[in-house]
């Protein structure tokens, strides 16, 4: 009885060790690799979009500063004119 139990446990242990060579494992590994590739591509796109947004914000700040300068010059120009 002990020998039969030992052989059964040995069989289970060996069959569990061969998971990596199974077809299902290979399919799952392939899907995982695909998801990982897509994910890393998305990360690159996100970084690029973040950089573009920061550049746009910087340009908008620059435009706002220029508008303030023009507004101040207009005020000074009108105040210097005599009617």
N, CA, C and O atoms as a Maestro MAE file, in Angstrom:
{
 s_m_m2io_version
 :::
 2.0.0
}

f_m_ct {
 s_m_title
 :::
 protein
 m_atom[332] {
  # First column is atom index #
  i_m_mmod_type
  r_m_x_coord
  r_m_y_coord
  r_m_z_coord
  i_m_residue_number
  s_m_chain_name
  s_m_pdb_residue_name
  s_m_pdb_atom_name
  i_m_atomic_number
  :::
  1 25 0.813 -1.185 0.000 1 A "UNK " " N  " 7
  2 3 0.000 0.000 0.000 1 A "UNK " " CA " 6
  3 2 0.868 1.266 0.000 1 A "UNK " " C  " 6
  4 15 0.583 2.237 -0.700 1 A "UNK " " O  " 8
  5 25 1.945 1.223 0.813 2 A "UNK " " N  " 7
  6 3 2.836 2.372 0.866 2 A "UNK " " CA " 6
  7 2 3.526 2.593 -0.478 2 A "UNK " " C  " 6
  8 15 3.736 3.731 -0.897 2 A "UNK " " O  " 8
  9 25 3.879 1.484 -1.156 3 A "UNK " " N  " 7
  10 3 4.535 1.597 -2.456 3 A "UNK " " CA " 6
  11 2 3.598 2.237 -3.477 3 A "UNK " " C  " 6
  12 15 4.021 3.076 -4.272 3 A "UNK " " O  " 8
  13 25 2.338 1.846 -3.455 4 A "UNK " " N  " 7
  14 3 1.358 2.407 -4.369 4 A "UNK " " CA " 6
  15 2 1.172 3.904 -4.111 4 A "UNK " " C  " 6
  16 15 1.084 4.687 -5.056 4 A "UNK " " O  " 8
  17 25 1.113 4.297 -2.867 5 A "UNK " " N  " 7
  18 3 0.984 5.708 -2.502 5 A "UNK " " CA " 6
  19 2 2.223 6.487 -2.947 5 A "UNK " " C  " 6
  20 15 2.104 7.595 -3.470 5 A "UNK " " O  " 8
  21 25 3.402 5.917 -2.741 6 A "UNK " " N  " 7
  22 3 4.651 6.555 -3.148 6 A "UNK " " CA " 6
  23 2 4.697 6.727 -4.662 6 A "UNK " " C  " 6
  24 15 5.081 7.790 -5.150 6 A "UNK " " O  " 8
  25 25 4.313 5.698 -5.408 7 A "UNK " " N  " 7
  26 3 4.313 5.776 -6.868 7 A "UNK " " CA " 6
  27 2 3.305 6.838 -7.335 7 A "UNK " " C  " 6
  28 15 3.588 7.590 -8.268 7 A "UNK " " O  " 8
  29 25 2.161 6.901 -6.706 8 A "UNK " " N  " 7
  30 3 1.146 7.905 -7.058 8 A "UNK " " CA " 6
  31 2 1.646 9.320 -6.816 8 A "UNK " " C  " 6
  32 15 1.475 10.202 -7.658 8 A "UNK " " O  " 8
  33 25 2.263 9.529 -5.666 9 A "UNK " " N  " 7
  34 3 2.802 10.850 -5.360 9 A "UNK " " CA " 6
  35 2 3.957 11.229 -6.300 9 A "UNK " " C  " 6
  36 15 4.080 12.383 -6.711 9 A "UNK " " O  " 8
  37 25 4.787 10.255 -6.627 10 A "UNK " " N  " 7
  38 3 5.884 10.500 -7.558 10 A "UNK " " CA " 6
  39 2 5.343 10.875 -8.935 10 A "UNK " " C  " 6
  40 15 5.862 11.782 -9.586 10 A "UNK " " O  " 8
  41 25 4.304 10.179 -9.373 11 A "UNK " " N  " 7
  42 3 3.687 10.474 -10.667 11 A "UNK " " CA " 6
  43 2 3.117 11.895 -10.679 11 A "UNK " " C  " 6
  44 15 3.288 12.628 -11.653 11 A "UNK " " O  " 8
  45 25 2.452 12.276 -9.608 12 A "UNK " " N  " 7
  46 3 1.886 13.632 -9.522 12 A "UNK " " CA " 6
  47 2 2.994 14.674 -9.532 12 A "UNK " " C  " 6
  48 15 2.870 15.704 -10.196 12 A "UNK " " O  " 8
  49 25 4.064 14.421 -8.811 13 A "UNK " " N  " 7
  50 3 5.179 15.366 -8.751 13 A "UNK " " CA " 6
  51 2 5.829 15.530 -10.121 13 A "UNK " " C  " 6
  52 15 6.159 16.649 -10.513 13 A "UNK " " O  " 8
  53 25 6.016 14.445 -10.846 14 A "UNK " " N  " 7
  54 3 6.626 14.525 -12.172 14 A "UNK " " CA " 6
  55 2 5.692 15.183 -13.177 14 A "UNK " " C  " 6
  56 15 6.145 15.922 -14.051 14 A "UNK " " O  " 8
  57 25 4.411 14.925 -13.065 15 A "UNK " " N  " 7
  58 3 3.474 15.526 -14.013 15 A "UNK " " CA " 6
  59 2 3.338 17.028 -13.766 15 A "UNK " " C  " 6
  60 15 3.106 17.784 -14.709 15 A "UNK " " O  " 8
  61 25 3.474 17.465 -12.543 16 A "UNK " " N  " 7
  62 3 3.424 18.897 -12.245 16 A "UNK " " CA " 6
  63 2 4.673 19.603 -12.751 16 A "UNK " " C  " 6
  64 15 4.617 20.789 -13.077 16 A "UNK " " O  " 8
  65 25 5.763 18.922 -12.821 17 A "UNK " " N  " 7
  66 3 7.017 19.518 -13.269 17 A "UNK " " CA " 6
  67 2 7.050 19.767 -14.763 17 A "UNK " " C  " 6
  68 15 7.880 20.548 -15.229 17 A "UNK " " O  " 8
  69 25 6.184 19.136 -15.526 18 A "UNK " " N  " 7
  70 3 6.213 19.278 -16.971 18 A "UNK " " CA " 6
  71 2 5.184 20.289 -17.474 18 A "UNK " " C  " 6
  72 15 4.764 20.218 -18.629 18 A "UNK " " O  " 8
  73 25 4.785 21.203 -16.644 19 A "UNK " " N  " 7
  74 3 3.793 22.212 -17.026 19 A "UNK " " CA " 6
  75 2 4.336 23.105 -18.131 19 A "UNK " " C  " 6
  76 15 3.604 23.468 -19.052 19 A "UNK " " O  " 8
  77 25 5.610 23.462 -18.046 20 A "UNK " " N  " 7
  78 3 6.195 24.379 -19.025 20 A "UNK " " CA " 6
  79 2 6.219 23.821 -20.434 20 A "UNK " " C  " 6
  80 15 6.286 24.591 -21.392 20 A "UNK " " O  " 8
  81 25 6.168 22.531 -20.589 21 A "UNK " " N  " 7
  82 3 6.181 21.953 -21.930 21 A "UNK " " CA " 6
  83 2 4.774 21.709 -22.472 21 A "UNK " " C  " 6
  84 15 4.624 21.230 -23.596 21 A "UNK " " O  " 8
  85 25 3.752 22.027 -21.698 22 A "UNK " " N  " 7
  86 3 2.385 21.789 -22.156 22 A "UNK " " CA " 6
  87 2 1.956 22.848 -23.171 22 A "UNK " " C  " 6
  88 15 2.474 23.964 -23.190 22 A "UNK " " O  " 8
  89 25 1.009 22.470 -23.999 23 A "UNK " " N  " 7
  90 3 0.494 23.356 -25.041 23 A "UNK " " CA " 6
  91 2 -0.212 24.567 -24.415 23 A "UNK " " C  " 6
  92 15 -0.044 25.695 -24.878 23 A "UNK " " O  " 8
  93 25 -0.983 24.331 -23.389 24 A "UNK " " N  " 7
  94 3 -1.717 25.415 -22.726 24 A "UNK " " CA " 6
  95 2 -0.755 26.446 -22.134 24 A "UNK " " C  " 6
  96 15 -0.995 27.650 -22.228 24 A "UNK " " O  " 8
  97 25 0.323 25.975 -21.529 25 A "UNK " " N  " 7
  98 3 1.318 26.876 -20.958 25 A "UNK " " CA " 6
  99 2 1.945 27.743 -22.048 25 A "UNK " " C  " 6
  100 15 2.125 28.947 -21.866 25 A "UNK " " O  " 8
  101 25 2.272 27.126 -23.171 26 A "UNK " " N  " 7
  102 3 2.887 27.872 -24.267 26 A "UNK " " CA " 6
  103 2 1.929 28.916 -24.831 26 A "UNK " " C  " 6
  104 15 2.351 30.020 -25.175 26 A "UNK " " O  " 8
  105 25 0.648 28.578 -24.928 27 A "UNK " " N  " 7
  106 3 -0.344 29.545 -25.402 27 A "UNK " " CA " 6
  107 2 -0.464 30.726 -24.442 27 A "UNK " " C  " 6
  108 15 -0.502 31.883 -24.863 27 A "UNK " " O  " 8
  109 25 -0.523 30.417 -23.145 28 A "UNK " " N  " 7
  110 3 -0.604 31.477 -22.154 28 A "UNK " " CA " 6
  111 2 0.648 32.351 -22.153 28 A "UNK " " C  " 6
  112 15 0.563 33.569 -21.993 28 A "UNK " " O  " 8
  113 25 1.795 31.730 -22.330 29 A "UNK " " N  " 7
  114 3 3.044 32.486 -22.386 29 A "UNK " " CA " 6
  115 2 3.056 33.408 -23.601 29 A "UNK " " C  " 6
  116 15 3.521 34.545 -23.521 29 A "UNK " " O  " 8
  117 25 2.547 32.918 -24.716 30 A "UNK " " N  " 7
  118 3 2.457 33.732 -25.928 30 A "UNK " " CA " 6
  119 2 1.533 34.928 -25.718 30 A "UNK " " C  " 6
  120 15 1.862 36.046 -26.115 30 A "UNK " " O  " 8
  121 25 0.376 34.695 -25.094 31 A "UNK " " N  " 7
  122 3 -0.556 35.787 -24.815 31 A "UNK " " CA " 6
  123 2 0.072 36.801 -23.857 31 A "UNK " " C  " 6
  124 15 -0.084 38.010 -24.031 31 A "UNK " " O  " 8
  125 25 0.768 36.309 -22.864 32 A "UNK " " N  " 7
  126 3 1.440 37.193 -21.907 32 A "UNK " " CA " 6
  127 2 2.466 38.073 -22.616 32 A "UNK " " C  " 6
  128 15 2.541 39.276 -22.363 32 A "UNK " " O  " 8
  129 25 3.250 37.472 -23.500 33 A "UNK " " N  " 7
  130 3 4.250 38.233 -24.238 33 A "UNK " " CA " 6
  131 2 3.596 39.303 -25.109 33 A "UNK " " C  " 6
  132 15 4.114 40.414 -25.228 33 A "UNK " " O  " 8
  133 25 2.458 38.968 -25.717 34 A "UNK " " N  " 7
  134 3 1.739 39.939 -26.546 34 A "UNK " " CA " 6
  135 2 1.225 41.099 -25.706 34 A "UNK " " C  " 6
  136 15 1.363 42.258 -26.095 34 A "UNK " " O  " 8
  137 25 0.641 40.797 -24.572 35 A "UNK " " N  " 7
  138 3 0.132 41.842 -23.688 35 A "UNK " " CA " 6
  139 2 1.276 42.717 -23.188 35 A "UNK " " C  " 6
  140 15 1.133 43.936 -23.093 35 A "UNK " " O  " 8
  141 25 2.388 42.111 -22.873 36 A "UNK " " N  " 7
  142 3 3.544 42.862 -22.405 36 A "UNK " " CA " 6
  143 2 4.065 43.801 -23.486 36 A "UNK " " C  " 6
  144 15 4.437 44.937 -23.190 36 A "UNK " " O  " 8
  145 25 4.096 43.343 -24.730 37 A "UNK " " N  " 7
  146 3 4.557 44.182 -25.835 37 A "UNK " " CA " 6
  147 2 3.616 45.361 -26.053 37 A "UNK " " C  " 6
  148 15 4.068 46.487 -26.263 37 A "UNK " " O  " 8
  149 25 2.320 45.110 -26.005 38 A "UNK " " N  " 7
  150 3 1.338 46.186 -26.177 38 A "UNK " " CA " 6
  151 2 1.452 47.180 -25.034 38 A "UNK " " C  " 6
  152 15 1.392 48.391 -25.247 38 A "UNK " " O  " 8
  153 25 1.615 46.671 -23.831 39 A "UNK " " N  " 7
  154 3 1.720 47.534 -22.655 39 A "UNK " " CA " 6
  155 2 2.939 48.445 -22.744 39 A "UNK " " C  " 6
  156 15 2.848 49.632 -22.432 39 A "UNK " " O  " 8
  157 25 4.060 47.911 -23.160 40 A "UNK " " N  " 7
  158 3 5.260 48.741 -23.252 40 A "UNK " " CA " 6
  159 2 5.114 49.770 -24.363 40 A "UNK " " C  " 6
  160 15 5.647 50.874 -24.254 40 A "UNK " " O  " 8
  161 25 4.399 49.426 -25.431 41 A "UNK " " N  " 7
  162 3 4.128 50.395 -26.487 41 A "UNK " " CA " 6
  163 2 3.248 51.522 -25.989 41 A "UNK " " C  " 6
  164 15 3.468 52.684 -26.332 41 A "UNK " " O  " 8
  165 25 2.253 51.188 -25.180 42 A "UNK " " N  " 7
  166 3 1.357 52.201 -24.613 42 A "UNK " " CA " 6
  167 2 2.125 53.119 -23.662 42 A "UNK " " C  " 6
  168 15 1.857 54.320 -23.614 42 A "UNK " " O  " 8
  169 25 3.065 52.576 -22.916 43 A "UNK " " N  " 7
  170 3 3.849 53.394 -21.999 43 A "UNK " " CA " 6
  171 2 4.651 54.433 -22.769 43 A "UNK " " C  " 6
  172 15 4.762 55.584 -22.347 43 A "UNK " " O  " 8
  173 25 5.207 54.017 -23.900 44 A "UNK " " N  " 7
  174 3 5.953 54.956 -24.738 44 A "UNK " " CA " 6
  175 2 5.063 56.044 -25.296 44 A "UNK " " C  " 6
  176 15 5.456 57.210 -25.350 44 A "UNK " " O  " 8
  177 25 3.859 55.667 -25.714 45 A "UNK " " N  " 7
  178 3 2.907 56.644 -26.235 45 A "UNK " " CA " 6
  179 2 2.492 57.618 -25.142 45 A "UNK " " C  " 6
  180 15 2.387 58.820 -25.386 45 A "UNK " " O  " 8
  181 25 2.255 57.107 -23.944 46 A "UNK " " N  " 7
  182 3 1.866 57.974 -22.828 46 A "UNK " " CA " 6
  183 2 2.964 58.982 -22.505 46 A "UNK " " C  " 6
  184 15 2.677 60.148 -22.235 46 A "UNK " " O  " 8
  185 25 4.196 58.546 -22.532 47 A "UNK " " N  " 7
  186 3 5.309 59.449 -22.249 47 A "UNK " " CA " 6
  187 2 5.401 60.531 -23.323 47 A "UNK " " C  " 6
  188 15 5.661 61.694 -23.014 47 A "UNK " " O  " 8
  189 25 5.193 60.156 -24.562 48 A "UNK " " N  " 7
  190 3 5.235 61.119 -25.661 48 A "UNK " " CA " 6
  191 2 4.092 62.129 -25.545 48 A "UNK " " C  " 6
  192 15 4.295 63.325 -25.754 48 A "UNK " " O  " 8
  193 25 2.901 61.651 -25.214 49 A "UNK " " N  " 7
  194 3 1.758 62.551 -25.045 49 A "UNK " " CA " 6
  195 2 1.968 63.499 -23.869 49 A "UNK " " C  " 6
  196 15 1.616 64.676 -23.953 49 A "UNK " " O  " 8
  197 25 2.529 63.007 -22.793 50 A "UNK " " N  " 7
  198 3 2.811 63.853 -21.636 50 A "UNK " " CA " 6
  199 2 3.793 64.951 -22.007 50 A "UNK " " C  " 6
  200 15 3.632 66.099 -21.593 50 A "UNK " " O  " 8
  201 25 4.800 64.606 -22.779 51 A "UNK " " N  " 7
  202 3 5.783 65.592 -23.222 51 A "UNK " " CA " 6
  203 2 5.122 66.654 -24.099 51 A "UNK " " C  " 6
  204 15 5.416 67.841 -23.961 51 A "UNK " " O  " 8
  205 25 4.235 66.237 -24.996 52 A "UNK " " N  " 7
  206 3 3.539 67.180 -25.865 52 A "UNK " " CA " 6
  207 2 2.644 68.120 -25.054 52 A "UNK " " C  " 6
  208 15 2.591 69.319 -25.327 52 A "UNK " " O  " 8
  209 25 1.947 67.577 -24.064 53 A "UNK " " N  " 7
  210 3 1.067 68.396 -23.226 53 A "UNK " " CA " 6
  211 2 1.883 69.422 -22.451 53 A "UNK " " C  " 6
  212 15 1.468 70.575 -22.334 53 A "UNK " " O  " 8
  213 25 3.030 69.027 -21.924 54 A "UNK " " N  " 7
  214 3 3.887 69.965 -21.195 54 A "UNK " " CA " 6
  215 2 4.387 71.076 -22.118 54 A "UNK " " C  " 6
  216 15 4.478 72.233 -21.708 54 A "UNK " " O  " 8
  217 25 4.706 70.729 -23.347 55 A "UNK " " N  " 7
  218 3 5.165 71.726 -24.310 55 A "UNK " " CA " 6
  219 2 4.039 72.708 -24.648 55 A "UNK " " C  " 6
  220 15 4.273 73.913 -24.751 55 A "UNK " " O  " 8
  221 25 2.827 72.196 -24.818 56 A "UNK " " N  " 7
  222 3 1.670 73.057 -25.106 56 A "UNK " " CA " 6
  223 2 1.403 73.997 -23.935 56 A "UNK " " C  " 6
  224 15 1.146 75.184 -24.137 56 A "UNK " " O  " 8
  225 25 1.463 73.475 -22.720 57 A "UNK " " N  " 7
  226 3 1.256 74.319 -21.539 57 A "UNK " " CA " 6
  227 2 2.309 75.421 -21.462 57 A "UNK " " C  " 6
  228 15 1.997 76.562 -21.119 57 A "UNK " " O  " 8
  229 25 3.534 75.082 -21.778 58 A "UNK " " N  " 7
  230 3 4.612 76.076 -21.769 58 A "UNK " " CA " 6
  231 2 4.333 77.165 -22.804 58 A "UNK " " C  " 6
  232 15 4.505 78.352 -22.525 58 A "UNK " " O  " 8
  233 25 3.905 76.762 -23.987 59 A "UNK " " N  " 7
  234 3 3.595 77.743 -25.032 59 A "UNK " " CA " 6
  235 2 2.414 78.622 -24.640 59 A "UNK " " C  " 6
  236 15 2.422 79.822 -24.917 59 A "UNK " " O  " 8
  237 25 1.408 78.051 -24.005 60 A "UNK " " N  " 7
  238 3 0.258 78.840 -23.552 60 A "UNK " " CA " 6
  239 2 0.671 79.855 -22.490 60 A "UNK " " C  " 6
  240 15 0.184 80.986 -22.488 60 A "UNK " " O  " 8
  241 25 1.564 79.456 -21.592 61 A "UNK " " N  " 7
  242 3 2.071 80.393 -20.588 61 A "UNK " " CA " 6
  243 2 2.814 81.552 -21.251 61 A "UNK " " C  " 6
  244 15 2.674 82.705 -20.843 61 A "UNK " " O  " 8
  245 25 3.592 81.239 -22.261 62 A "UNK " " N  " 7
  246 3 4.334 82.261 -22.984 62 A "UNK " " CA " 6
  247 2 3.380 83.230 -23.681 62 A "UNK " " C  " 6
  248 15 3.612 84.439 -23.670 62 A "UNK " " O  " 8
  249 25 2.325 82.718 -24.280 63 A "UNK " " N  " 7
  250 3 1.342 83.567 -24.948 63 A "UNK " " CA " 6
  251 2 0.642 84.465 -23.932 63 A "UNK " " C  " 6
  252 15 0.422 85.646 -24.197 63 A "UNK " " O  " 8
  253 25 0.296 83.920 -22.787 64 A "UNK " " N  " 7
  254 3 -0.364 84.715 -21.748 64 A "UNK " " CA " 6
  255 2 0.547 85.853 -21.281 64 A "UNK " " C  " 6
  256 15 0.071 86.969 -21.069 64 A "UNK " " O  " 8
  257 25 1.825 85.594 -21.119 65 A "UNK " " N  " 7
  258 3 2.770 86.643 -20.710 65 A "UNK " " CA " 6
  259 2 2.864 87.721 -21.788 65 A "UNK " " C  " 6
  260 15 2.886 88.914 -21.483 65 A "UNK " " O  " 8
  261 25 2.920 87.292 -23.051 66 A "UNK " " N  " 7
  262 3 2.984 88.253 -24.150 66 A "UNK " " CA " 6
  263 2 1.720 89.104 -24.200 66 A "UNK " " C  " 6
  264 15 1.799 90.299 -24.485 66 A "UNK " " O  " 8
  265 25 0.569 88.523 -23.934 67 A "UNK " " N  " 7
  266 3 -0.675 89.282 -23.926 67 A "UNK " " CA " 6
  267 2 -0.663 90.340 -22.826 67 A "UNK " " C  " 6
  268 15 -1.149 91.455 -23.019 67 A "UNK " " O  " 8
  269 25 -0.107 89.981 -21.676 68 A "UNK " " N  " 7
  270 3 -0.029 90.943 -20.574 68 A "UNK " " CA " 6
  271 2 0.880 92.119 -20.952 68 A "UNK " " C  " 6
  272 15 0.573 93.267 -20.630 68 A "UNK " " O  " 8
  273 25 1.995 91.835 -21.632 69 A "UNK " " N  " 7
  274 3 2.915 92.897 -22.050 69 A "UNK " " CA " 6
  275 2 2.219 93.817 -23.050 69 A "UNK " " C  " 6
  276 15 2.314 95.039 -22.940 69 A "UNK " " O  " 8
  277 25 1.528 93.237 -24.014 70 A "UNK " " N  " 7
  278 3 0.824 94.034 -25.012 70 A "UNK " " CA " 6
  279 2 -0.259 94.878 -24.355 70 A "UNK " " C  " 6
  280 15 -0.445 96.041 -24.713 70 A "UNK " " O  " 8
  281 25 -0.960 94.310 -23.414 71 A "UNK " " N  " 7
  282 3 -2.005 95.040 -22.704 71 A "UNK " " CA " 6
  283 2 -1.414 96.231 -21.950 71 A "UNK " " C  " 6
  284 15 -1.978 97.325 -21.974 71 A "UNK " " O  " 8
  285 25 -0.294 96.023 -21.290 72 A "UNK " " N  " 7
  286 3 0.373 97.119 -20.573 72 A "UNK " " CA " 6
  287 2 0.846 98.206 -21.537 72 A "UNK " " C  " 6
  288 15 0.719 99.393 -21.237 72 A "UNK " " O  " 8
  289 25 1.386 97.814 -22.686 73 A "UNK " " N  " 7
  290 3 1.838 98.793 -23.674 73 A "UNK " " CA " 6
  291 2 0.661 99.593 -24.210 73 A "UNK " " C  " 6
  292 15 0.780 100.799 -24.429 73 A "UNK " " O  " 8
  293 25 -0.477 98.935 -24.423 74 A "UNK " " N  " 7
  294 3 -1.664 99.648 -24.896 74 A "UNK " " CA " 6
  295 2 -2.136 100.657 -23.871 74 A "UNK " " C  " 6
  296 15 -2.513 101.770 -24.235 74 A "UNK " " O  " 8
  297 25 -2.124 100.296 -22.600 75 A "UNK " " N  " 7
  298 3 -2.540 101.217 -21.546 75 A "UNK " " CA " 6
  299 2 -1.614 102.424 -21.500 75 A "UNK " " C  " 6
  300 15 -2.071 103.560 -21.377 75 A "UNK " " O  " 8
  301 25 -0.315 102.175 -21.597 76 A "UNK " " N  " 7
  302 3 0.654 103.267 -21.572 76 A "UNK " " CA " 6
  303 2 0.503 104.152 -22.794 76 A "UNK " " C  " 6
  304 15 0.624 105.372 -22.691 76 A "UNK " " O  " 8
  305 25 0.244 103.567 -23.933 77 A "UNK " " N  " 7
  306 3 0.088 104.336 -25.173 77 A "UNK " " CA " 6
  307 2 -1.114 105.242 -25.103 77 A "UNK " " C  " 6
  308 15 -1.037 106.393 -25.532 77 A "UNK " " O  " 8
  309 25 -2.234 104.757 -24.570 78 A "UNK " " N  " 7
  310 3 -3.436 105.577 -24.461 78 A "UNK " " CA " 6
  311 2 -3.278 106.677 -23.416 78 A "UNK " " C  " 6
  312 15 -3.815 107.773 -23.576 78 A "UNK " " O  " 8
  313 25 -2.559 106.391 -22.372 79 A "UNK " " N  " 7
  314 3 -2.403 107.398 -21.324 79 A "UNK " " CA " 6
  315 2 -1.434 108.502 -21.773 79 A "UNK " " C  " 6
  316 15 -1.510 109.618 -21.258 79 A "UNK " " O  " 8
  317 25 -0.541 108.225 -22.703 80 A "UNK " " N  " 7
  318 3 0.409 109.224 -23.189 80 A "UNK " " CA " 6
  319 2 -0.205 110.123 -24.264 80 A "UNK " " C  " 6
  320 15 0.331 111.194 -24.548 80 A "UNK " " O  " 8
  321 25 -1.294 109.711 -24.848 81 A "UNK " " N  " 7
  322 3 -1.914 110.509 -25.913 81 A "UNK " " CA " 6
  323 2 -2.733 111.643 -25.299 81 A "UNK " " C  " 6
  324 15 -3.383 111.485 -24.265 81 A "UNK " " O  " 8
  325 25 -2.678 112.791 -25.973 82 A "UNK " " N  " 7
  326 3 -3.474 113.938 -25.524 82 A "UNK " " CA " 6
  327 2 -4.641 114.105 -26.478 82 A "UNK " " C  " 6
  328 15 -4.487 114.041 -27.697 82 A "UNK " " O  " 8
  329 25 -5.764 114.311 -25.919 83 A "UNK " " N  " 7
  330 3 -6.964 114.487 -26.746 83 A "UNK " " CA " 6
  331 2 -7.319 115.922 -26.849 83 A "UNK " " C  " 6
  332 15 -8.301 116.270 -27.504 83 A "UNK " " O  " 8
  :::
 }
 m_bond[331] {
  # First column is bond index #
  i_m_from
  i_m_to
  i_m_order
  :::
  1 1 2 1
  2 2 3 1
  3 3 4 2
  4 3 5 1
  5 5 6 1
  6 6 7 1
  7 7 8 2
  8 7 9 1
  9 9 10 1
  10 10 11 1
  11 11 12 2
  12 11 13 1
  13 13 14 1
  14 14 15 1
  15 15 16 2
  16 15 17 1
  17 17 18 1
  18 18 19 1
  19 19 20 2
  20 19 21 1
  21 21 22 1
  22 22 23 1
  23 23 24 2
  24 23 25 1
  25 25 26 1
  26 26 27 1
  27 27 28 2
  28 27 29 1
  29 29 30 1
  30 30 31 1
  31 31 32 2
  32 31 33 1
  33 33 34 1
  34 34 35 1
  35 35 36 2
  36 35 37 1
  37 37 38 1
  38 38 39 1
  39 39 40 2
  40 39 41 1
  41 41 42 1
  42 42 43 1
  43 43 44 2
  44 43 45 1
  45 45 46 1
  46 46 47 1
  47 47 48 2
  48 47 49 1
  49 49 50 1
  50 50 51 1
  51 51 52 2
  52 51 53 1
  53 53 54 1
  54 54 55 1
  55 55 56 2
  56 55 57 1
  57 57 58 1
  58 58 59 1
  59 59 60 2
  60 59 61 1
  61 61 62 1
  62 62 63 1
  63 63 64 2
  64 63 65 1
  65 65 66 1
  66 66 67 1
  67 67 68 2
  68 67 69 1
  69 69 70 1
  70 70 71 1
  71 71 72 2
  72 71 73 1
  73 73 74 1
  74 74 75 1
  75 75 76 2
  76 75 77 1
  77 77 78 1
  78 78 79 1
  79 79 80 2
  80 79 81 1
  81 81 82 1
  82 82 83 1
  83 83 84 2
  84 83 85 1
  85 85 86 1
  86 86 87 1
  87 87 88 2
  88 87 89 1
  89 89 90 1
  90 90 91 1
  91 91 92 2
  92 91 93 1
  93 93 94 1
  94 94 95 1
  95 95 96 2
  96 95 97 1
  97 97 98 1
  98 98 99 1
  99 99 100 2
  100 99 101 1
  101 101 102 1
  102 102 103 1
  103 103 104 2
  104 103 105 1
  105 105 106 1
  106 106 107 1
  107 107 108 2
  108 107 109 1
  109 109 110 1
  110 110 111 1
  111 111 112 2
  112 111 113 1
  113 113 114 1
  114 114 115 1
  115 115 116 2
  116 115 117 1
  117 117 118 1
  118 118 119 1
  119 119 120 2
  120 119 121 1
  121 121 122 1
  122 122 123 1
  123 123 124 2
  124 123 125 1
  125 125 126 1
  126 126 127 1
  127 127 128 2
  128 127 129 1
  129 129 130 1
  130 130 131 1
  131 131 132 2
  132 131 133 1
  133 133 134 1
  134 134 135 1
  135 135 136 2
  136 135 137 1
  137 137 138 1
  138 138 139 1
  139 139 140 2
  140 139 141 1
  141 141 142 1
  142 142 143 1
  143 143 144 2
  144 143 145 1
  145 145 146 1
  146 146 147 1
  147 147 148 2
  148 147 149 1
  149 149 150 1
  150 150 151 1
  151 151 152 2
  152 151 153 1
  153 153 154 1
  154 154 155 1
  155 155 156 2
  156 155 157 1
  157 157 158 1
  158 158 159 1
  159 159 160 2
  160 159 161 1
  161 161 162 1
  162 162 163 1
  163 163 164 2
  164 163 165 1
  165 165 166 1
  166 166 167 1
  167 167 168 2
  168 167 169 1
  169 169 170 1
  170 170 171 1
  171 171 172 2
  172 171 173 1
  173 173 174 1
  174 174 175 1
  175 175 176 2
  176 175 177 1
  177 177 178 1
  178 178 179 1
  179 179 180 2
  180 179 181 1
  181 181 182 1
  182 182 183 1
  183 183 184 2
  184 183 185 1
  185 185 186 1
  186 186 187 1
  187 187 188 2
  188 187 189 1
  189 189 190 1
  190 190 191 1
  191 191 192 2
  192 191 193 1
  193 193 194 1
  194 194 195 1
  195 195 196 2
  196 195 197 1
  197 197 198 1
  198 198 199 1
  199 199 200 2
  200 199 201 1
  201 201 202 1
  202 202 203 1
  203 203 204 2
  204 203 205 1
  205 205 206 1
  206 206 207 1
  207 207 208 2
  208 207 209 1
  209 209 210 1
  210 210 211 1
  211 211 212 2
  212 211 213 1
  213 213 214 1
  214 214 215 1
  215 215 216 2
  216 215 217 1
  217 217 218 1
  218 218 219 1
  219 219 220 2
  220 219 221 1
  221 221 222 1
  222 222 223 1
  223 223 224 2
  224 223 225 1
  225 225 226 1
  226 226 227 1
  227 227 228 2
  228 227 229 1
  229 229 230 1
  230 230 231 1
  231 231 232 2
  232 231 233 1
  233 233 234 1
  234 234 235 1
  235 235 236 2
  236 235 237 1
  237 237 238 1
  238 238 239 1
  239 239 240 2
  240 239 241 1
  241 241 242 1
  242 242 243 1
  243 243 244 2
  244 243 245 1
  245 245 246 1
  246 246 247 1
  247 247 248 2
  248 247 249 1
  249 249 250 1
  250 250 251 1
  251 251 252 2
  252 251 253 1
  253 253 254 1
  254 254 255 1
  255 255 256 2
  256 255 257 1
  257 257 258 1
  258 258 259 1
  259 259 260 2
  260 259 261 1
  261 261 262 1
  262 262 263 1
  263 263 264 2
  264 263 265 1
  265 265 266 1
  266 266 267 1
  267 267 268 2
  268 267 269 1
  269 269 270 1
  270 270 271 1
  271 271 272 2
  272 271 273 1
  273 273 274 1
  274 274 275 1
  275 275 276 2
  276 275 277 1
  277 277 278 1
  278 278 279 1
  279 279 280 2
  280 279 281 1
  281 281 282 1
  282 282 283 1
  283 283 284 2
  284 283 285 1
  285 285 286 1
  286 286 287 1
  287 287 288 2
  288 287 289 1
  289 289 290 1
  290 290 291 1
  291 291 292 2
  292 291 293 1
  293 293 294 1
  294 294 295 1
  295 295 296 2
  296 295 297 1
  297 297 298 1
  298 298 299 1
  299 299 300 2
  300 299 301 1
  301 301 302 1
  302 302 303 1
  303 303 304 2
  304 303 305 1
  305 305 306 1
  306 306 307 1
  307 307 308 2
  308 307 309 1
  309 309 310 1
  310 310 311 1
  311 311 312 2
  312 311 313 1
  313 313 314 1
  314 314 315 1
  315 315 316 2
  316 315 317 1
  317 317 318 1
  318 318 319 1
  319 319 320 2
  320 319 321 1
  321 321 322 1
  322 322 323 1
  323 323 324 2
  324 323 325 1
  325 325 326 1
  326 326 327 1
  327 327 328 2
  328 327 329 1
  329 329 330 1
  330 330 331 1
  331 331 332 2
  :::
 }
}
